[in-house]
Amino acid sequence: MKPLNPPFGSFSNKNIWIIGASSGIGEACAKHFSKNGANLILSARRLDALKALAASCASSSIGPSHIQVVAMDVDDSHSVKRAAELALTHWQKIDLLLFVSGVYEPMRADDFEFAKALKTLNTNLLGPMRVLGETLPKFIEQGEGHIAIVASVAGYSGLPKSLAYGPSKAALINFTESLYYDLHPKGVGVHLISPGFVATAATAINDFHMPALITPEVAANAIAHGLERGEFEIHFPKRFTYFLKLLRIMPYRIYFWALHRFVNT
Ligand SMILES: NC(=O)c1ccc[n+]([C@@H]2O[C@H](COP(=O)([O-])OP(=O)(O)OC[C@H]3O[C@@H](n4cnc5c(N)ncnc54)[C@H](OP(=O)(O)O)[C@@H]3O)[C@@H](O)[C@H]2O)c1
C-alpha cells in the first residue's frame, strides 16, 4: 500500500532539528541520524547535556560543523522565538523537525494536582504548538520537509496513573492528525510517533511492571525506519501497540474489565 507521506529516504546530508535531544529517545535519535550522515540542530533546556551529545556525535561520525546546539525551553515563547530564528537563519531548508520533548508525571485521582497537570499540558501539547507557531510558515513556503511528533500510546484511551499525561498526549495525537490533513496537500510530511514503554529517565520512576519495554536505541531505529518508509503513524513495539489499539475499540464494559485485568498498576 502507498505510504501516507513521501518516504524520507536516506538521512545523509539532511537537515534535522530535534527538540528534546538531551536524553532518552531524542538522544538516541540524534546518534542514529548523525551516524547516517545527517546535519543536526539539537535543542532542549540542558545545554551541558546537548554539548556532550554534540561532541559524541561529531567524534563518532559527522564533523562538528554539521551539528549546532540551540538551547530552548518549549514552555517559554521568548526562548522558542529566539531558537527558531537561530535555526531558520542557520539553514535554508529544514528536512525534518522532530518533537521529542515531553514530561511524564504519573497521577491518579487521589494525588491529582492541577499545577502539575497544567505544566504537563504546557510542555507536551502547547510546546509543539509554540514551536510550530514560529516554523509552520517556513514549511509551507518550502512546500516539502517533514514534521514528526512523539505522542504516546497513553493518548489512545484512558489509562491508570494517566490523569494529566494521557490527556496531553491524546490532544497531541488529535493535533498531529489535523496537521496532516492541512499539510499533506502542501507537500509537507507529518508523522505521528506512538511509543509503548521505553527505558529512559522518564519511565525509571515507574513502580510497576512495564510490558514490552524497549531501549531508546530500538525506539530510534523504529522511528528512523518509519520515517524512511513515509508512515503516518510510527508505533512500536507492535506486540504492545496492537493490543492497545484493539482495546480502545472495545465497548467500555470490556475495555475497563481488560484494563483492570491486564494493565492495572
Ligand atoms: N519513555 C517512554 O516509555 C515513552 C513512551 C511514550 C512516549 N514517550 C515520549 O517520548 C518523549 C521523550 O521521552 P523520554 O522517555 O526519552 O524521556 P526523557 O529522557 O526525560 O526526555 C525528555 C526530553 O524532553 C526534553 N524536555 C522536557 N521539557 C522540556 C522543555 N520545557 N523544553 C524543551 N525540552 C524539554 C528534555 O530535555 P531538557 O530536560 O534538557 O529540557 C529531554 O530531552 C516524551 O515526549 C515522552 O512523553 C516516552
PDBQT file of the ligand as one rigid body, heavy atoms in Angstrom, charges set to zero:
ROOT
HETATM    1  N1  LIG A 301       9.875   6.543  27.697  1.00  0.00    +0.000 N 
HETATM    2  C1  LIG A 301       8.680   6.083  27.337  1.00  0.00    +0.000 C 
HETATM    3  O1  LIG A 301       8.251   4.975  27.719  1.00  0.00    +0.000 OA
HETATM    4  C2  LIG A 301       7.792   6.901  26.447  1.00  0.00    +0.000 A 
HETATM    5  C3  LIG A 301       6.641   6.297  25.934  1.00  0.00    +0.000 A 
HETATM    6  C4  LIG A 301       5.805   7.025  25.117  1.00  0.00    +0.000 A 
HETATM    7  C5  LIG A 301       6.136   8.330  24.799  1.00  0.00    +0.000 A 
HETATM    8  N2  LIG A 301       7.268   8.904  25.320  1.00  0.00    +0.000 N 
HETATM    9  C6  LIG A 301       7.547  10.287  24.964  1.00  0.00    +0.000 C 
HETATM   10  O2  LIG A 301       8.846  10.343  24.399  1.00  0.00    +0.000 OA
HETATM   11  C7  LIG A 301       9.383  11.640  24.609  1.00  0.00    +0.000 C 
HETATM   12  C8  LIG A 301      10.786  11.505  25.165  1.00  0.00    +0.000 C 
HETATM   13  O3  LIG A 301      10.709  10.924  26.441  1.00  0.00    +0.000 OA
HETATM   14  P1  LIG A 301      11.902  10.074  27.091  1.00  0.00    +0.000 P 
HETATM   15  O4  LIG A 301      11.286   8.850  27.635  1.00  0.00    +0.000 OA
HETATM   16  O5  LIG A 301      13.042   9.989  26.155  1.00  0.00    +0.000 OA
HETATM   17  O6  LIG A 301      12.231  10.997  28.365  1.00  0.00    +0.000 OA
HETATM   18  P2  LIG A 301      13.443  11.940  28.747  1.00  0.00    +0.000 P 
HETATM   19  O7  LIG A 301      14.731  11.207  28.684  1.00  0.00    +0.000 OA
HETATM   20  O8  LIG A 301      13.031  12.548  30.043  1.00  0.00    +0.000 OA
HETATM   21  O9  LIG A 301      13.447  13.042  27.590  1.00  0.00    +0.000 OA
HETATM   22  C9  LIG A 301      12.601  14.140  27.582  1.00  0.00    +0.000 C 
HETATM   23  C10 LIG A 301      13.223  15.202  26.706  1.00  0.00    +0.000 C 
HETATM   24  O10 LIG A 301      12.322  16.323  26.659  1.00  0.00    +0.000 OA
HETATM   25  C11 LIG A 301      13.067  17.498  26.949  1.00  0.00    +0.000 C 
HETATM   26  N3  LIG A 301      12.205  18.499  27.560  1.00  0.00    +0.000 N 
HETATM   27  C12 LIG A 301      11.396  18.364  28.644  1.00  0.00    +0.000 A 
HETATM   28  N4  LIG A 301      10.817  19.535  28.936  1.00  0.00    +0.000 NA
HETATM   29  C13 LIG A 301      11.264  20.430  28.007  1.00  0.00    +0.000 A 
HETATM   30  C14 LIG A 301      11.042  21.812  27.792  1.00  0.00    +0.000 A 
HETATM   31  N5  LIG A 301      10.221  22.530  28.586  1.00  0.00    +0.000 N 
HETATM   32  N6  LIG A 301      11.654  22.415  26.741  1.00  0.00    +0.000 NA
HETATM   33  C15 LIG A 301      12.480  21.706  25.929  1.00  0.00    +0.000 A 
HETATM   34  N7  LIG A 301      12.745  20.393  26.095  1.00  0.00    +0.000 NA
HETATM   35  C16 LIG A 301      12.148  19.766  27.127  1.00  0.00    +0.000 A 
HETATM   36  C17 LIG A 301      14.161  17.039  27.897  1.00  0.00    +0.000 C 
HETATM   37  O11 LIG A 301      15.264  17.920  27.859  1.00  0.00    +0.000 OA
HETATM   38  P3  LIG A 301      15.647  19.002  28.979  1.00  0.00    +0.000 P 
HETATM   39  O12 LIG A 301      15.281  18.450  30.315  1.00  0.00    +0.000 OA
HETATM   40  O13 LIG A 301      17.122  19.184  28.779  1.00  0.00    +0.000 OA
HETATM   41  O14 LIG A 301      14.886  20.229  28.612  1.00  0.00    +0.000 OA
HETATM   42  C18 LIG A 301      14.547  15.710  27.250  1.00  0.00    +0.000 C 
HETATM   43  O15 LIG A 301      15.456  15.923  26.197  1.00  0.00    +0.000 OA
HETATM   44  C19 LIG A 301       8.408  12.364  25.529  1.00  0.00    +0.000 C 
HETATM   45  O16 LIG A 301       7.569  13.195  24.763  1.00  0.00    +0.000 OA
HETATM   46  C20 LIG A 301       7.616  11.235  26.137  1.00  0.00    +0.000 C 
HETATM   47  O17 LIG A 301       6.327  11.646  26.536  1.00  0.00    +0.000 OA
HETATM   48  C21 LIG A 301       8.108   8.221  26.129  1.00  0.00    +0.000 A 
ENDROOT
TORSDOF 0
